[in-house]
Amino acid sequence: MNTLKIYKYQLFLYMFIVLFTIQNALFLRFNASFKFYKEIVEFIFIISVLTVFISVIMLIVQAVKSINRDKVNWKEITYLLVNLILYYFVVISSLILSTQFPHLPYSY
């Protein structure tokens, strides 16, 4: 897999997590009436936590590869910078999702 494809997949995953968190925060009261919504939020939270831990390593490796090339590919550098910024939004989203449903019975 080339580096540009990995950047695009990361960008898609980051945007999905951030947009889901925004949607969840805006419509939590409406969505909480959905039967399996708590499980969906917990699943997305697990994905976001795994993404945070794995992306640290991937972004470092990608940055080293992109910067240390003989020929500078500005498209890769642009994707790298956008993904670095979105990475911090994913960290914030992960923290927000972790507080959505406390582990108390009958809590919304």
Buried (B, 14 or more C-beta within 10 A) or exposed (E): EEBEEBBEEBBEBBBBBBEBBEEBEEEBEEBBEEEEBBEEBBEBBEBBBEBBEEBEEBBEEBBEEBEEEEEEEEEBBEBBEBBEEBBEBBBEBBBBBBEBBEEEEEEE
